[in-house]
Amino acid sequence: MRKELVISISLSLAIMLLGYSLAVYFNDVTIFPRFGALVICVGIYFTVYGLEDKLSHLEGNADSLIDILDQNLARASESSYAVMEDRINKFKTKEKEFRDSRRFKLVKVEAGLAIIGTFIWAFGDLLVFVK
């Protein structure tokens, strides 16, 4: 997921720099706000598609591991049953916490990009200094 965050931030910065450069080059303050809207699109895209992709993959792996553990649990003796059941429950809890923290981090970064893009969209013409 780190790779997607780096790509998202880099792409957004490149879009902002390109928009600002074009606005200064063409001496047109209305160009930069349009690129702010593109940053919003990038933020939303990576939030929706990146998040669903990664979380579904993570959930699939965790479910497979839990299934394997459950199968082994059924074969375990009573003494080891309690130990394995406790470990499975701890794993389920940790896996859910990990998934939730990854989701929160991604949403936080992409929400920040959406806020910056919205700000540029709204006030970009005032941020461009032309001659």
N, CA, C and O atoms as CSV, one atom per row, in Angstrom:
chain,resi,resn,atom,element,x,y,z
A,1,MET,N,N,0.823,-1.181,0.000
A,1,MET,CA,C,0.000,0.000,0.000
A,1,MET,C,C,0.872,1.252,0.000
A,1,MET,O,O,0.450,2.306,-0.476
A,2,ARG,N,N,2.077,1.138,0.529
A,2,ARG,CA,C,2.990,2.272,0.553
A,2,ARG,C,C,3.280,2.747,-0.875
A,2,ARG,O,O,3.397,3.946,-1.129
A,3,LYS,N,N,3.390,1.803,-1.785
A,3,LYS,CA,C,3.670,2.129,-3.185
A,3,LYS,C,C,2.557,3.010,-3.760
A,3,LYS,O,O,2.834,3.990,-4.452
A,4,GLU,N,N,1.313,2.664,-3.475
A,4,GLU,CA,C,0.190,3.454,-3.978
A,4,GLU,C,C,0.180,4.860,-3.400
A,4,GLU,O,O,-0.166,5.818,-4.091
A,5,LEU,N,N,0.566,4.985,-2.112
A,5,LEU,CA,C,0.609,6.304,-1.490
A,5,LEU,C,C,1.676,7.176,-2.148
A,5,LEU,O,O,1.443,8.354,-2.422
A,6,VAL,N,N,2.835,6.595,-2.396
A,6,VAL,CA,C,3.915,7.344,-3.038
A,6,VAL,C,C,3.502,7.765,-4.448
A,6,VAL,O,O,3.743,8.902,-4.855
A,7,ILE,N,N,2.889,6.858,-5.184
A,7,ILE,CA,C,2.432,7.184,-6.544
A,7,ILE,C,C,1.376,8.281,-6.496
A,7,ILE,O,O,1.425,9.226,-7.283
A,8,SER,N,N,0.435,8.160,-5.586
A,8,SER,CA,C,-0.645,9.141,-5.466
A,8,SER,C,C,-0.104,10.530,-5.138
A,8,SER,O,O,-0.491,11.515,-5.767
A,9,ILE,N,N,0.782,10.607,-4.160
A,9,ILE,CA,C,1.349,11.903,-3.765
A,9,ILE,C,C,2.218,12.464,-4.874
A,9,ILE,O,O,2.136,13.654,-5.176
A,10,SER,N,N,3.050,11.631,-5.487
A,10,SER,CA,C,3.923,12.103,-6.569
A,10,SER,C,C,3.117,12.593,-7.763
A,10,SER,O,O,3.417,13.643,-8.331
A,11,LEU,N,N,2.104,11.842,-8.141
A,11,LEU,CA,C,1.261,12.239,-9.259
A,11,LEU,C,C,0.541,13.550,-8.961
A,11,LEU,O,O,0.437,14.413,-9.833
A,12,SER,N,N,0.050,13.703,-7.754
A,12,SER,CA,C,-0.637,14.936,-7.373
A,12,SER,C,C,0.310,16.137,-7.400
A,12,SER,O,O,-0.053,17.209,-7.884
A,13,LEU,N,N,1.514,15.953,-6.883
A,13,LEU,CA,C,2.498,17.040,-6.923
A,13,LEU,C,C,2.874,17.404,-8.352
A,13,LEU,O,O,3.014,18.582,-8.681
A,14,ALA,N,N,3.038,16.393,-9.202
A,14,ALA,CA,C,3.359,16.654,-10.606
A,14,ALA,C,C,2.230,17.411,-11.293
A,14,ALA,O,O,2.484,18.321,-12.082
A,15,ILE,N,N,0.985,17.042,-11.000
A,15,ILE,CA,C,-0.163,17.734,-11.588
A,15,ILE,C,C,-0.191,19.190,-11.127
A,15,ILE,O,O,-0.435,20.095,-11.925
A,16,MET,N,N,0.058,19.409,-9.836
A,16,MET,CA,C,0.056,20.784,-9.321
A,16,MET,C,C,1.166,21.625,-9.957
A,16,MET,O,O,0.938,22.764,-10.362
A,17,LEU,N,N,2.361,21.055,-10.039
A,17,LEU,CA,C,3.478,21.789,-10.638
A,17,LEU,C,C,3.228,22.085,-12.116
A,17,LEU,O,O,3.524,23.181,-12.592
A,18,LEU,N,N,2.687,21.117,-12.831
A,18,LEU,CA,C,2.378,21.313,-14.241
A,18,LEU,C,C,1.330,22.407,-14.412
A,18,LEU,O,O,1.475,23.288,-15.258
A,19,GLY,N,N,0.283,22.345,-13.611
A,19,GLY,CA,C,-0.776,23.355,-13.699
A,19,GLY,C,C,-0.263,24.744,-13.397
A,19,GLY,O,O,-0.603,25.697,-14.098
A,20,TYR,N,N,0.556,24.874,-12.356
A,20,TYR,CA,C,1.111,26.180,-12.002
A,20,TYR,C,C,2.034,26.691,-13.107
A,20,TYR,O,O,1.977,27.860,-13.488
A,21,SER,N,N,2.882,25.800,-13.613
A,21,SER,CA,C,3.824,26.191,-14.678
A,21,SER,C,C,3.089,26.645,-15.931
A,21,SER,O,O,3.465,27.647,-16.540
A,22,LEU,N,N,2.051,25.922,-16.319
A,22,LEU,CA,C,1.279,26.309,-17.500
A,22,LEU,C,C,0.555,27.639,-17.286
A,22,LEU,O,O,0.456,28.456,-18.202
A,23,ALA,N,N,0.056,27.845,-16.078
A,23,ALA,CA,C,-0.626,29.111,-15.780
A,23,ALA,C,C,0.333,30.289,-15.900
A,23,ALA,O,O,-0.026,31.330,-16.449
A,24,VAL,N,N,1.545,30.127,-15.390
A,24,VAL,CA,C,2.545,31.203,-15.485
A,24,VAL,C,C,3.007,31.359,-16.925
A,24,VAL,O,O,3.126,32.483,-17.411
A,25,TYR,N,N,3.268,30.260,-17.614
A,25,TYR,CA,C,3.760,30.318,-18.989
A,25,TYR,C,C,2.767,31.003,-19.922
A,25,TYR,O,O,3.148,31.853,-20.726
A,26,PHE,N,N,1.494,30.629,-19.813
A,26,PHE,CA,C,0.475,31.205,-20.696
A,26,PHE,C,C,-0.149,32.486,-20.137
A,26,PHE,O,O,-1.033,33.087,-20.749
A,27,ASN,N,N,0.334,32.884,-18.961
A,27,ASN,CA,C,-0.149,34.120,-18.337
A,27,ASN,C,C,-1.676,34.072,-18.174
A,27,ASN,O,O,-2.372,35.050,-18.449
A,28,ASP,N,N,-2.178,32.921,-17.722
A,28,ASP,CA,C,-3.614,32.705,-17.572
A,28,ASP,C,C,-3.883,32.078,-16.207
A,28,ASP,O,O,-3.577,30.906,-15.987
A,29,VAL,N,N,-4.450,32.852,-15.300
A,29,VAL,CA,C,-4.656,32.375,-13.934
A,29,VAL,C,C,-5.772,31.344,-13.822
A,29,VAL,O,O,-5.924,30.725,-12.769
A,30,THR,N,N,-6.541,31.147,-14.857
A,30,THR,CA,C,-7.648,30.179,-14.782
A,30,THR,C,C,-7.199,28.735,-15.027
A,30,THR,O,O,-7.982,27.805,-14.830
A,31,ILE,N,N,-5.968,28.544,-15.449
A,31,ILE,CA,C,-5.476,27.191,-15.731
A,31,ILE,C,C,-5.212,26.413,-14.436
A,31,ILE,O,O,-5.573,25.241,-14.333
A,32,PHE,N,N,-4.594,27.055,-13.465
A,32,PHE,CA,C,-4.190,26.359,-12.234
A,32,PHE,C,C,-5.368,25.727,-11.487
A,32,PHE,O,O,-5.241,24.588,-11.038
A,33,PRO,N,N,-6.508,26.411,-11.332
A,33,PRO,CA,C,-7.629,25.765,-10.626
A,33,PRO,C,C,-8.126,24.481,-11.296
A,33,PRO,O,O,-8.595,23.571,-10.613
A,34,ARG,N,N,-8.028,24.402,-12.598
A,34,ARG,CA,C,-8.451,23.181,-13.277
A,34,ARG,C,C,-7.578,21.986,-12.873
A,34,ARG,O,O,-8.058,20.857,-12.771
A,35,PHE,N,N,-6.313,22.254,-12.650
A,35,PHE,CA,C,-5.414,21.191,-12.226
A,35,PHE,C,C,-5.673,20.800,-10.767
A,35,PHE,O,O,-5.397,19.668,-10.369
A,36,GLY,N,N,-6.196,21.726,-9.979
A,36,GLY,CA,C,-6.629,21.383,-8.626
A,36,GLY,C,C,-7.748,20.367,-8.661
A,36,GLY,O,O,-7.796,19.451,-7.840
A,37,ALA,N,N,-8.651,20.532,-9.619
A,37,ALA,CA,C,-9.742,19.566,-9.772
A,37,ALA,C,C,-9.187,18.191,-10.156
A,37,ALA,O,O,-9.722,17.168,-9.728
A,38,LEU,N,N,-8.130,18.161,-10.949
A,38,LEU,CA,C,-7.507,16.878,-11.309
A,38,LEU,C,C,-6.887,16.193,-10.089
A,38,LEU,O,O,-6.917,14.968,-9.973
A,39,VAL,N,N,-6.329,16.992,-9.188
A,39,VAL,CA,C,-5.761,16.424,-7.960
A,39,VAL,C,C,-6.859,15.757,-7.138
A,39,VAL,O,O,-6.643,14.697,-6.550
A,40,ILE,N,N,-8.027,16.375,-7.097
A,40,ILE,CA,C,-9.160,15.772,-6.400
A,40,ILE,C,C,-9.497,14.425,-7.032
A,40,ILE,O,O,-9.742,13.449,-6.322
A,41,CYS,N,N,-9.509,14.370,-8.336
A,41,CYS,CA,C,-9.802,13.112,-9.036
A,41,CYS,C,C,-8.787,12.038,-8.691
A,41,CYS,O,O,-9.155,10.881,-8.487
A,42,VAL,N,N,-7.504,12.408,-8.624
A,42,VAL,CA,C,-6.457,11.450,-8.265
A,42,VAL,C,C,-6.693,10.930,-6.849
A,42,VAL,O,O,-6.612,9.727,-6.602
A,43,GLY,N,N,-6.983,11.837,-5.926
A,43,GLY,CA,C,-7.223,11.434,-4.541
A,43,GLY,C,C,-8.396,10.480,-4.417
A,43,GLY,O,O,-8.315,9.475,-3.712
A,44,ILE,N,N,-9.469,10.791,-5.094
A,44,ILE,CA,C,-10.651,9.931,-5.033
A,44,ILE,C,C,-10.374,8.583,-5.689
A,44,ILE,O,O,-10.776,7.544,-5.165
A,45,TYR,N,N,-9.697,8.592,-6.819
A,45,TYR,CA,C,-9.384,7.341,-7.517
A,45,TYR,C,C,-8.577,6.401,-6.616
A,45,TYR,O,O,-8.934,5.236,-6.445
A,46,PHE,N,N,-7.495,6.915,-6.046
A,46,PHE,CA,C,-6.643,6.059,-5.226
A,46,PHE,C,C,-7.337,5.626,-3.949
A,46,PHE,O,O,-7.064,4.541,-3.437
A,47,THR,N,N,-8.228,6.450,-3.428
A,47,THR,CA,C,-8.961,6.058,-2.230
A,47,THR,C,C,-9.896,4.905,-2.534
A,47,THR,O,O,-9.900,3.898,-1.826
A,48,VAL,N,N,-10.681,5.048,-3.575
A,48,VAL,CA,C,-11.700,4.044,-3.876
A,48,VAL,C,C,-11.083,2.766,-4.423
A,48,VAL,O,O,-11.329,1.688,-3.882
A,49,TYR,N,N,-10.297,2.860,-5.472
A,49,TYR,CA,C,-9.799,1.655,-6.131
A,49,TYR,C,C,-8.617,1.023,-5.415
A,49,TYR,O,O,-8.541,-0.202,-5.317
A,50,GLY,N,N,-7.706,1.825,-4.918
A,50,GLY,CA,C,-6.556,1.270,-4.206
A,50,GLY,C,C,-6.951,0.602,-2.915
A,50,GLY,O,O,-6.427,-0.457,-2.568
A,51,LEU,N,N,-7.872,1.215,-2.201
A,51,LEU,CA,C,-8.303,0.684,-0.924
A,51,LEU,C,C,-9.023,-0.651,-1.094
A,51,LEU,O,O,-8.710,-1.619,-0.400
A,52,GLU,N,N,-9.960,-0.705,-1.992
A,52,GLU,CA,C,-10.724,-1.934,-2.186
A,52,GLU,C,C,-9.827,-3.077,-2.662
A,52,GLU,O,O,-9.966,-4.214,-2.209
A,53,ASP,N,N,-8.909,-2.769,-3.575
A,53,ASP,CA,C,-8.001,-3.786,-4.100
A,53,ASP,C,C,-7.157,-4.400,-2.992
A,53,ASP,O,O,-7.109,-5.621,-2.838
A,54,LYS,N,N,-6.503,-3.556,-2.234
A,54,LYS,CA,C,-5.577,-4.043,-1.220
A,54,LYS,C,C,-6.297,-4.738,-0.079
A,54,LYS,O,O,-5.841,-5.774,0.405
A,55,LEU,N,N,-7.408,-4.182,0.350
A,55,LEU,CA,C,-8.108,-4.785,1.477
A,55,LEU,C,C,-8.733,-6.130,1.113
A,55,LEU,O,O,-8.746,-7.049,1.932
A,56,SER,N,N,-9.245,-6.249,-0.097
A,56,SER,CA,C,-9.817,-7.533,-0.487
A,56,SER,C,C,-8.731,-8.600,-0.577
A,56,SER,O,O,-8.964,-9.753,-0.214
A,57,HIS,N,N,-7.547,-8.225,-1.058
A,57,HIS,CA,C,-6.422,-9.157,-1.125
A,57,HIS,C,C,-6.000,-9.566,0.292
A,57,HIS,O,O,-5.765,-10.744,0.563
A,58,LEU,N,N,-5.910,-8.587,1.180
A,58,LEU,CA,C,-5.522,-8.859,2.558
A,58,LEU,C,C,-6.548,-9.739,3.253
A,58,LEU,O,O,-6.183,-10.674,3.966
A,59,GLU,N,N,-7.823,-9.450,3.052
A,59,GLU,CA,C,-8.874,-10.258,3.664
A,59,GLU,C,C,-8.841,-11.688,3.148
A,59,GLU,O,O,-9.048,-12.631,3.912
A,60,GLY,N,N,-8.581,-11.854,1.849
A,60,GLY,CA,C,-8.499,-13.196,1.278
A,60,GLY,C,C,-7.380,-14.003,1.898
A,60,GLY,O,O,-7.567,-15.176,2.221
A,61,ASN,N,N,-6.208,-13.386,2.070
A,61,ASN,CA,C,-5.081,-14.077,2.695
A,61,ASN,C,C,-5.378,-14.435,4.143
A,61,ASN,O,O,-5.073,-15.539,4.593
A,62,ALA,N,N,-5.971,-13.499,4.865
A,62,ALA,CA,C,-6.281,-13.751,6.272
A,62,ALA,C,C,-7.329,-14.855,6.394
A,62,ALA,O,O,-7.214,-15.718,7.264
A,63,ASP,N,N,-8.336,-14.839,5.544
A,63,ASP,CA,C,-9.363,-15.878,5.592
A,63,ASP,C,C,-8.783,-17.252,5.300
A,63,ASP,O,O,-9.166,-18.234,5.936
A,64,SER,N,N,-7.870,-17.334,4.353
A,64,SER,CA,C,-7.229,-18.619,4.036
A,64,SER,C,C,-6.446,-19.142,5.231
A,64,SER,O,O,-6.510,-20.326,5.561
A,65,LEU,N,N,-5.711,-18.251,5.869
A,65,LEU,CA,C,-4.934,-18.655,7.039
A,65,LEU,C,C,-5.849,-19.094,8.176
A,65,LEU,O,O,-5.575,-20.087,8.849
A,66,ILE,N,N,-6.930,-18.358,8.389
A,66,ILE,CA,C,-7.884,-18.729,9.445
A,66,ILE,C,C,-8.510,-20.085,9.147
A,66,ILE,O,O,-8.699,-20.887,10.061
A,67,ASP,N,N,-8.834,-20.354,7.890
A,67,ASP,CA,C,-9.395,-21.664,7.523
A,67,ASP,C,C,-8.423,-22.787,7.838
A,67,ASP,O,O,-8.818,-23.826,8.368
A,68,ILE,N,N,-7.151,-22.580,7.512
A,68,ILE,CA,C,-6.129,-23.600,7.802
A,68,ILE,C,C,-6.024,-23.822,9.308
A,68,ILE,O,O,-5.945,-24.959,9.775
A,69,LEU,N,N,-6.023,-22.726,10.060
A,69,LEU,CA,C,-5.940,-22.855,11.514
A,69,LEU,C,C,-7.171,-23.564,12.085
A,69,LEU,O,O,-7.053,-24.382,12.998
A,70,ASP,N,N,-8.340,-23.249,11.550
A,70,ASP,CA,C,-9.567,-23.916,12.016
A,70,ASP,C,C,-9.541,-25.416,11.731
A,70,ASP,O,O,-10.003,-26.211,12.548
A,71,GLN,N,N,-9.001,-25.803,10.577
A,71,GLN,CA,C,-8.906,-27.223,10.244
A,71,GLN,C,C,-7.973,-27.938,11.217
A,71,GLN,O,O,-8.262,-29.044,11.673
A,72,ASN,N,N,-6.854,-27.292,11.526
A,72,ASN,CA,C,-5.913,-27.885,12.480
A,72,ASN,C,C,-6.498,-27.909,13.886
A,72,ASN,O,O,-6.214,-28.811,14.674
A,73,LEU,N,N,-7.310,-26.916,14.188
A,73,LEU,CA,C,-7.935,-26.839,15.500
A,73,LEU,C,C,-8.888,-28.015,15.711
A,73,LEU,O,O,-8.992,-28.549,16.816
A,74,ALA,N,N,-9.576,-28.410,14.651
A,74,ALA,CA,C,-10.515,-29.525,14.751
A,74,ALA,C,C,-9.799,-30.835,15.068
A,74,ALA,O,O,-10.376,-31.727,15.689
A,75,ARG,N,N,-8.554,-30.948,14.645
A,75,ARG,CA,C,-7.781,-32.176,14.877
A,75,ARG,C,C,-7.015,-32.158,16.201
A,75,ARG,O,O,-6.457,-33.174,16.615
A,76,ALA,N,N,-6.993,-31.017,16.853
A,76,ALA,CA,C,-6.168,-30.868,18.056
A,76,ALA,C,C,-6.801,-31.579,19.247
A,76,ALA,O,O,-8.015,-31.773,19.312
A,77,SER,N,N,-5.952,-31.953,20.171
A,77,SER,CA,C,-6.464,-32.545,21.412
A,77,SER,C,C,-7.070,-31.428,22.260
A,77,SER,O,O,-6.882,-30.246,21.973
A,78,GLU,N,N,-7.791,-31.815,23.297
A,78,GLU,CA,C,-8.479,-30.812,24.113
A,78,GLU,C,C,-7.510,-29.850,24.780
A,78,GLU,O,O,-7.813,-28.665,24.916
A,79,SER,N,N,-6.357,-30.339,25.196
A,79,SER,CA,C,-5.401,-29.467,25.885
A,79,SER,C,C,-4.836,-28.394,24.953
A,79,SER,O,O,-4.675,-27.240,25.348
A,80,SER,N,N,-4.545,-28.779,23.741
A,80,SER,CA,C,-4.001,-27.785,22.811
A,80,SER,C,C,-5.104,-26.979,22.131
A,80,SER,O,O,-4.845,-25.938,21.528
A,81,TYR,N,N,-6.341,-27.477,22.237
A,81,TYR,CA,C,-7.473,-26.783,21.621
A,81,TYR,C,C,-7.625,-25.369,22.181
A,81,TYR,O,O,-7.794,-24.416,21.420
A,82,ALA,N,N,-7.568,-25.231,23.485
A,82,ALA,CA,C,-7.737,-23.918,24.115
A,82,ALA,C,C,-6.613,-22.968,23.707
A,82,ALA,O,O,-6.850,-21.787,23.454
A,83,VAL,N,N,-5.402,-23.484,23.644
A,83,VAL,CA,C,-4.256,-22.658,23.261
A,83,VAL,C,C,-4.403,-22.190,21.817
A,83,VAL,O,O,-4.214,-21.011,21.517
A,84,MET,N,N,-4.738,-23.114,20.930
A,84,MET,CA,C,-4.874,-22.749,19.513
A,84,MET,C,C,-6.058,-21.814,19.291
A,84,MET,O,O,-5.974,-20.887,18.486
A,85,GLU,N,N,-7.155,-22.052,19.995
A,85,GLU,CA,C,-8.312,-21.176,19.842
A,85,GLU,C,C,-7.973,-19.758,20.285
A,85,GLU,O,O,-8.381,-18.785,19.652
A,86,ASP,N,N,-7.229,-19.654,21.372
A,86,ASP,CA,C,-6.800,-18.339,21.854
A,86,ASP,C,C,-5.907,-17.648,20.829
A,86,ASP,O,O,-6.058,-16.452,20.584
A,87,ARG,N,N,-4.984,-18.388,20.231
A,87,ARG,CA,C,-4.090,-17.811,19.221
A,87,ARG,C,C,-4.856,-17.377,17.968
A,87,ARG,O,O,-4.565,-16.333,17.384
A,88,ILE,N,N,-5.831,-18.185,17.565
A,88,ILE,CA,C,-6.645,-17.825,16.401
A,88,ILE,C,C,-7.419,-16.538,16.677
A,88,ILE,O,O,-7.484,-15.656,15.821
A,89,ASN,N,N,-7.997,-16.431,17.857
A,89,ASN,CA,C,-8.744,-15.216,18.198
A,89,ASN,C,C,-7.839,-13.991,18.253
A,89,ASN,O,O,-8.223,-12.907,17.814
A,90,LYS,N,N,-6.627,-14.170,18.796
A,90,LYS,CA,C,-5.668,-13.060,18.823
A,90,LYS,C,C,-5.274,-12.655,17.405
A,90,LYS,O,O,-5.159,-11.471,17.090
A,91,PHE,N,N,-5.071,-13.668,16.555
A,91,PHE,CA,C,-4.715,-13.372,15.164
A,91,PHE,C,C,-5.836,-12.607,14.472
A,91,PHE,O,O,-5.578,-11.628,13.771
A,92,LYS,N,N,-7.077,-13.048,14.662
A,92,LYS,CA,C,-8.218,-12.369,14.042
A,92,LYS,C,C,-8.288,-10.913,14.495
A,92,LYS,O,O,-8.538,-10.018,13.688
A,93,THR,N,N,-8.071,-10.685,15.772
A,93,THR,CA,C,-8.112,-9.325,16.308
A,93,THR,C,C,-6.992,-8.470,15.719
A,93,THR,O,O,-7.230,-7.343,15.284
A,94,LYS,N,N,-5.781,-9.003,15.707
A,94,LYS,CA,C,-4.630,-8.261,15.167
A,94,LYS,C,C,-4.801,-7.978,13.680
A,94,LYS,O,O,-4.475,-6.890,13.203
A,95,GLU,N,N,-5.312,-8.961,12.956
A,95,GLU,CA,C,-5.516,-8.791,11.514
A,95,GLU,C,C,-6.537,-7.695,11.240
A,95,GLU,O,O,-6.354,-6.896,10.321
A,96,LYS,N,N,-7.600,-7.648,12.020
A,96,LYS,CA,C,-8.616,-6.610,11.858
A,96,LYS,C,C,-8.039,-5.239,12.205
A,96,LYS,O,O,-8.299,-4.263,11.500
A,97,GLU,N,N,-7.259,-5.156,13.284
A,97,GLU,CA,C,-6.629,-3.888,13.658
A,97,GLU,C,C,-5.683,-3.411,12.563
A,97,GLU,O,O,-5.660,-2.227,12.227
A,98,PHE,N,N,-4.903,-4.339,12.006
A,98,PHE,CA,C,-3.973,-3.990,10.932
A,98,PHE,C,C,-4.724,-3.458,9.719
A,98,PHE,O,O,-4.353,-2.431,9.151
A,99,ARG,N,N,-5.779,-4.160,9.327
A,99,ARG,CA,C,-6.580,-3.753,8.175
A,99,ARG,C,C,-7.194,-2.363,8.405
A,99,ARG,O,O,-7.180,-1.513,7.516
A,100,ASP,N,N,-7.723,-2.153,9.594
A,100,ASP,CA,C,-8.332,-0.860,9.908
A,100,ASP,C,C,-7.305,0.268,9.906
A,100,ASP,O,O,-7.594,1.372,9.443
A,101,SER,N,N,-6.106,-0.006,10.422
A,101,SER,CA,C,-5.077,1.039,10.441
A,101,SER,C,C,-4.612,1.374,9.030
A,101,SER,O,O,-4.347,2.539,8.734
A,102,ARG,N,N,-4.508,0.380,8.156
A,102,ARG,CA,C,-4.121,0.639,6.765
A,102,ARG,C,C,-5.198,1.450,6.055
A,102,ARG,O,O,-4.895,2.377,5.303
A,103,ARG,N,N,-6.435,1.100,6.296
A,103,ARG,CA,C,-7.562,1.824,5.689
A,103,ARG,C,C,-7.542,3.282,6.151
A,103,ARG,O,O,-7.705,4.192,5.338
A,104,PHE,N,N,-7.344,3.503,7.443
A,104,PHE,CA,C,-7.338,4.858,7.988
A,104,PHE,C,C,-6.193,5.679,7.401
A,104,PHE,O,O,-6.374,6.847,7.056
A,105,LYS,N,N,-5.019,5.069,7.288
A,105,LYS,CA,C,-3.860,5.789,6.757
A,105,LYS,C,C,-4.096,6.204,5.309
A,105,LYS,O,O,-3.820,7.343,4.936
A,106,LEU,N,N,-4.603,5.289,4.499
A,106,LEU,CA,C,-4.853,5.604,3.101
A,106,LEU,C,C,-5.912,6.695,2.956
A,106,LEU,O,O,-5.747,7.631,2.174
A,107,VAL,N,N,-6.984,6.569,3.707
A,107,VAL,CA,C,-8.053,7.563,3.624
A,107,VAL,C,C,-7.550,8.919,4.095
A,107,VAL,O,O,-7.929,9.947,3.534
A,108,LYS,N,N,-6.706,8.934,5.115
A,108,LYS,CA,C,-6.172,10.190,5.634
A,108,LYS,C,C,-5.317,10.909,4.583
A,108,LYS,O,O,-5.464,12.116,4.387
A,109,VAL,N,N,-4.450,10.193,3.926
A,109,VAL,CA,C,-3.598,10.802,2.892
A,109,VAL,C,C,-4.439,11.279,1.713
A,109,VAL,O,O,-4.262,12.399,1.233
A,110,GLU,N,N,-5.340,10.444,1.254
A,110,GLU,CA,C,-6.142,10.818,0.093
A,110,GLU,C,C,-7.113,11.953,0.422
A,110,GLU,O,O,-7.395,12.787,-0.438
A,111,ALA,N,N,-7.623,11.996,1.639
A,111,ALA,CA,C,-8.479,13.116,2.043
A,111,ALA,C,C,-7.673,14.405,2.049
A,111,ALA,O,O,-8.179,15.460,1.669
A,112,GLY,N,N,-6.429,14.323,2.477
A,112,GLY,CA,C,-5.548,15.499,2.434
A,112,GLY,C,C,-5.348,15.990,1.010
A,112,GLY,O,O,-5.371,17.194,0.753
A,113,LEU,N,N,-5.154,15.061,0.087
A,113,LEU,CA,C,-5.010,15.448,-1.319
A,113,LEU,C,C,-6.288,16.079,-1.851
A,113,LEU,O,O,-6.241,17.043,-2.615
A,114,ALA,N,N,-7.420,15.540,-1.450
A,114,ALA,CA,C,-8.694,16.108,-1.897
A,114,ALA,C,C,-8.885,17.523,-1.344
A,114,ALA,O,O,-9.406,18.399,-2.035
A,115,ILE,N,N,-8.464,17.740,-0.109
A,115,ILE,CA,C,-8.573,19.079,0.485
A,115,ILE,C,C,-7.668,20.058,-0.237
A,115,ILE,O,O,-8.090,21.169,-0.556
A,116,ILE,N,N,-6.430,19.664,-0.501
A,116,ILE,CA,C,-5.496,20.543,-1.215
A,116,ILE,C,C,-6.013,20.824,-2.618
A,116,ILE,O,O,-5.982,21.964,-3.083
A,117,GLY,N,N,-6.492,19.774,-3.295
A,117,GLY,CA,C,-7.036,19.966,-4.643
A,117,GLY,C,C,-8.232,20.891,-4.655
A,117,GLY,O,O,-8.373,21.715,-5.558
A,118,THR,N,N,-9.095,20.765,-3.663
A,118,THR,CA,C,-10.264,21.642,-3.577
A,118,THR,C,C,-9.843,23.084,-3.322
A,118,THR,O,O,-10.420,24.013,-3.887
A,119,PHE,N,N,-8.845,23.269,-2.477
A,119,PHE,CA,C,-8.334,24.614,-2.208
A,119,PHE,C,C,-7.764,25.243,-3.480
A,119,PHE,O,O,-8.028,26.409,-3.772
A,120,ILE,N,N,-6.995,24.480,-4.221
A,120,ILE,CA,C,-6.435,24.995,-5.478
A,120,ILE,C,C,-7.551,25.280,-6.471
A,120,ILE,O,O,-7.522,26.286,-7.179
A,121,TRP,N,N,-8.523,24.398,-6.518
A,121,TRP,CA,C,-9.650,24.582,-7.427
A,121,TRP,C,C,-10.387,25.882,-7.109
A,121,TRP,O,O,-10.772,26.626,-8.011
A,122,ALA,N,N,-10.576,26.140,-5.835
A,122,ALA,CA,C,-11.325,27.325,-5.428
A,122,ALA,C,C,-10.505,28.614,-5.521
A,122,ALA,O,O,-11.023,29.642,-5.957
A,123,PHE,N,N,-9.240,28.569,-5.119
A,123,PHE,CA,C,-8.450,29.790,-5.016
A,123,PHE,C,C,-7.195,29.783,-5.886
A,123,PHE,O,O,-6.321,30.634,-5.719
A,124,GLY,N,N,-7.100,28.835,-6.807
A,124,GLY,CA,C,-5.904,28.721,-7.640
A,124,GLY,C,C,-5.604,29.966,-8.450
A,124,GLY,O,O,-4.438,30.298,-8.663
A,125,ASP,N,N,-6.631,30.657,-8.905
A,125,ASP,CA,C,-6.391,31.864,-9.695
A,125,ASP,C,C,-5.737,32.955,-8.861
A,125,ASP,O,O,-5.059,33.822,-9.413
A,126,LEU,N,N,-5.924,32.934,-7.552
A,126,LEU,CA,C,-5.304,33.926,-6.686
A,126,LEU,C,C,-3.884,33.539,-6.288
A,126,LEU,O,O,-3.129,34.369,-5.782
A,127,LEU,N,N,-3.529,32.298,-6.514
A,127,LEU,CA,C,-2.198,31.802,-6.133
A,127,LEU,C,C,-1.175,31.931,-7.254
A,127,LEU,O,O,0.020,31.757,-7.020
A,128,VAL,N,N,-1.619,32.229,-8.448
A,128,VAL,CA,C,-0.711,32.314,-9.602
A,128,VAL,C,C,-0.294,33.781,-9.770
A,128,VAL,O,O,-1.123,34.687,-9.856
A,129,PHE,N,N,1.008,33.965,-9.812
A,129,PHE,CA,C,1.545,35.312,-10.004
A,129,PHE,C,C,2.039,35.431,-11.439
A,129,PHE,O,O,3.038,34.814,-11.807
A,130,VAL,N,N,1.348,36.217,-12.244
A,130,VAL,CA,C,1.704,36.392,-13.639
A,130,VAL,C,C,2.220,37.803,-13.853
A,130,VAL,O,O,1.976,38.695,-13.040
A,131,LYS,N,N,2.941,38.000,-14.960
A,131,LYS,CA,C,3.533,39.305,-15.254
A,131,LYS,C,C,2.600,40.149,-16.088
A,131,LYS,O,O,2.934,41.282,-16.432
